[in-house]
């Protein structure tokens, strides 16, 4: 494609409050942490920023409060070149916030107060219908109400659009929703929650993928951390490996992966290429701190065959 692919992201927007520490506190334990950072986050916003930085023309449908976090997030999205015309701001409810602890191994624990994200309702999608009509790819996650996710999937499907669902954080998914997906992209934990299959190698990933395929999902990707990603598509089944690096912070690695994936598919690339491209982007992100601060730009990804 000669044009920038049009990526519609529907999802959450948060401000992340991040503290680094050697280890996670046990219940009732107080520990002295390291550096504190205030970083824009939220799975929807992270994926929108990733898609924008990696070559997409992005429209983002979301909800913010009219507080300082909401104003800052809106400014950031506009600065990234994201179309923000369908982002609502509501005065009486605060913007979403996430409290994140990152340990010395780059692992994290996250607690989210959804705030305005829970006010993103099906009616808000009707206002953005023309964004659905224009989209090359539609990208969704699960930090907004499930009724809104289902409404978005149904509208996108009715318009013949390819829809990627990143089912994070994991929650129950109806057969109706699954049957309308072009692609689902859980990680190992989310795949186990949704399928009952503990994913730890290629054989178990294949078994979990079969669950989604039997429900009518067209293609399945299960991200597997440092091992890479399992892909099941028409002409490929197996794990695509990723480069071995030292992870500093895994926050937003999955979001970077999904944003990159949507761009490559929107450009008309095949799924094997798209997954390799997405793995490159995610591998760069884990080597940096924070959510949106860790997401790479297109020029940082080395060309590959």
Residue pairs with C-beta under 8 A, 6 or more apart in sequence:
1 136
1 266
1 267
1 268
3 57
4 55
4 56
4 57
5 55
5 56
5 57
5 136
5 137
5 262
5 263
5 265
5 266
5 267
6 56
6 57
6 59
6 134
6 135
6 136
6 137
6 266
7 48
7 51
7 56
7 57
7 58
7 59
7 135
7 136
7 137
7 138
7 139
7 259
7 262
7 263
7 266
8 58
8 59
8 61
8 128
8 131
8 132
8 134
8 135
8 137
8 138
8 139
9 44
9 47
9 48
9 51
9 58
9 59
9 60
9 61
9 138
9 139
9 140
9 259
9 262
10 44
10 60
10 61
10 62
10 120
10 125
10 138
10 139
10 140
10 144
10 148
10 149
10 152
11 42
11 43
11 44
11 45
11 47
11 48
11 60
11 61
11 62
11 139
11 140
11 141
11 143
11 144
12 42
12 43
12 44
12 45
12 62
12 96
12 114
12 117
12 120
12 141
12 143
12 144
13 40
13 42
13 44
13 45
13 60
13 62
13 63
13 64
13 73
13 87
13 95
13 96
13 116
13 117
14 40
14 41
14 42
14 45
14 95
14 96
14 97
14 98
14 112
14 117
14 143
15 38
15 39
15 40
15 41
15 69
15 72
15 73
15 95
15 96
15 97
15 98
16 37
16 38
16 39
16 40
16 41
16 42
16 97
16 98
16 100
16 251
16 290
16 291
17 36
17 37
17 38
17 97
17 98
17 99
17 100
18 36
18 37
18 38
18 39
18 100
18 101
18 102
18 251
18 289
18 290
19 33
19 34
19 35
19 36
19 100
19 101
19 102
20 33
20 34
20 35
20 101
20 102
20 103
20 289
21 31
21 32
21 33
21 34
21 101
21 102
21 103
21 104
22 31
22 103
22 104
23 31
23 103
23 104
24 101
24 103
24 109
25 31
25 101
33 101
37 289
37 290
37 293
39 289
39 290
39 291
39 292
39 293
40 49
40 72
40 73
40 76
40 291
40 292
41 98
41 100
41 251
41 252
41 290
41 291
41 292
42 62
42 73
42 96
42 98
42 117
42 143
42 291
43 141
43 142
43 143
43 166
43 168
43 254
43 255
44 60
44 62
44 141
44 143
44 144
45 60
45 62
45 73
45 77
45 292
46 252
46 255
46 256
46 259
46 291
46 292
46 295
47 139
47 141
47 166
47 255
47 258
47 259
47 262
48 58
48 60
48 77
48 80
48 82
48 259
49 76
49 77
49 80
49 82
49 259
49 292
49 295
50 252
50 255
50 256
50 258
50 259
50 260
50 281
50 295
51 58
51 139
51 259
51 260
51 262
51 263
52 58
52 80
52 81
52 82
52 259
53 80
53 259
53 295
53 296
53 297
53 298
54 259
54 260
54 263
54 281
54 296
54 297
54 298
54 301
55 263
55 267
55 298
56 259
56 262
56 263
56 266
57 83
58 80
58 81
58 82
58 83
59 82
59 83
59 85
59 86
59 128
59 131
59 134
59 135
60 77
60 82
60 83
60 84
60 86
60 87
61 86
61 87
61 120
61 124
61 125
61 128
61 131
62 86
62 87
62 88
62 117
62 120
63 87
63 88
63 89
63 90
63 116
63 117
63 119
63 120
63 124
63 144
64 70
64 73
64 74
64 87
64 88
64 89
64 90
64 95
64 116
65 89
65 90
65 91
65 93
65 94
65 95
65 115
65 116
66 89
66 90
66 91
67 94
67 95
69 94
69 95
69 97
70 89
70 94
70 95
70 116
73 95
74 84
74 87
74 89
76 292
77 84
77 87
78 84
83 131
86 124
86 127
86 128
86 131
88 119
88 120
88 124
89 116
90 116
90 119
93 115
93 116
93 119
94 113
94 115
94 116
95 115
95 116
96 112
96 113
96 114
96 115
96 116
96 117
96 143
97 112
97 113
97 115
98 110
98 111
98 112
98 113
99 110
99 111
99 112
99 113
100 108
100 109
100 110
100 251
101 108
101 109
102 108
102 249
102 251
102 289
105 247
106 246
106 247
106 248
106 249
106 250
106 286
107 250
108 249
108 250
108 251
110 251
112 143
114 143
117 143
117 144
118 144
118 145
120 144
120 145
120 148
121 145
121 147
121 148
122 147
122 148
122 151
124 148
125 132
125 148
125 151
125 152
125 155
129 155
132 138
132 152
132 155
132 156
132 159
132 161
133 159
135 156
135 161
136 162
136 265
136 266
137 161
137 162
137 163
137 164
137 262
137 263
137 265
137 266
138 152
138 156
138 161
138 162
138 163
138 164
139 163
139 164
139 166
139 258
139 259
139 262
140 149
140 152
140 153
140 163
140 164
140 165
140 166
141 165
141 166
141 167
141 168
141 255
141 258
142 149
142 165
142 166
142 167
142 168
142 169
142 170
142 171
143 168
143 169
146 171
149 165
149 177
150 174
150 176
150 177
152 163
153 163
153 165
153 177
153 180
153 181
154 176
154 180
156 163
156 180
157 163
157 180
162 182
162 183
162 265
163 180
163 181
163 182
163 183
164 181
164 182
164 183
164 184
164 185
164 258
164 261
164 262
164 265
165 173
165 177
165 181
165 183
165 184
165 185
166 184
166 185
166 186
166 254
166 255
166 258
167 173
167 184
167 185
167 186
167 190
167 194
168 186
168 187
168 190
168 254
169 190
170 186
170 189
170 190
170 193
170 194
173 194
175 215
175 216
178 184
178 212
178 215
178 216
178 217
179 215
179 216
179 217
180 216
181 216
181 217
181 218
182 217
182 218
182 219
183 217
183 218
183 219
183 220
183 221
183 261
183 265
183 271
184 212
184 217
184 219
184 220
184 221
185 220
185 221
185 222
185 223
185 254
185 257
185 258
185 261
186 193
186 194
186 222
186 223
187 222
187 223
187 224
187 225
187 254
188 199
188 200
188 205
188 222
188 223
188 224
188 225
191 197
191 199
191 205
191 208
191 222
192 198
192 199
192 208
194 208
194 211
194 212
195 207
195 208
195 211
195 212
196 211
197 204
197 207
197 208
197 211
198 204
199 205
199 208
199 222
199 224
199 230
202 230
202 238
202 239
205 222
205 224
205 230
205 239
206 230
206 232
206 237
208 220
208 222
209 220
209 222
209 230
209 232
212 220
213 220
213 232
219 231
219 232
219 233
219 234
219 271
220 230
220 231
220 232
220 233
221 229
221 230
221 231
221 232
221 261
221 271
221 275
222 229
222 230
223 229
223 254
223 257
223 282
224 230
224 239
225 250
226 242
226 244
226 247
227 239
227 241
227 242
228 239
228 240
228 241
228 242
228 279
229 239
229 240
229 242
229 257
229 275
229 278
229 279
230 238
230 239
230 240
231 237
231 238
231 239
231 240
231 271
231 272
231 275
233 271
233 272
235 270
235 272
236 271
236 272
240 272
240 275
240 276
240 279
242 279
242 280
242 282
242 283
243 279
243 280
243 283
245 283
245 286
245 287
246 287
247 286
247 287
248 286
248 287
248 288
248 289
249 286
249 288
249 289
249 290
249 294
250 286
251 289
251 290
251 291
251 294
252 285
252 290
252 291
252 292
252 294
252 295
253 282
253 285
253 286
253 294
254 282
255 291
255 295
256 278
256 281
256 282
256 284
256 285
256 294
256 295
256 296
257 278
257 279
257 281
257 282
258 278
259 281
259 295
260 274
260 277
260 278
260 280
260 281
260 282
261 274
261 275
261 277
261 278
263 277
264 273
264 274
264 277
264 278
265 271
265 274
269 277
276 304
277 301
277 304
280 301
280 302
280 304
281 295
281 296
281 301
284 294
284 296
284 300
284 301
285 294
285 295
285 296
286 294
287 294
288 294
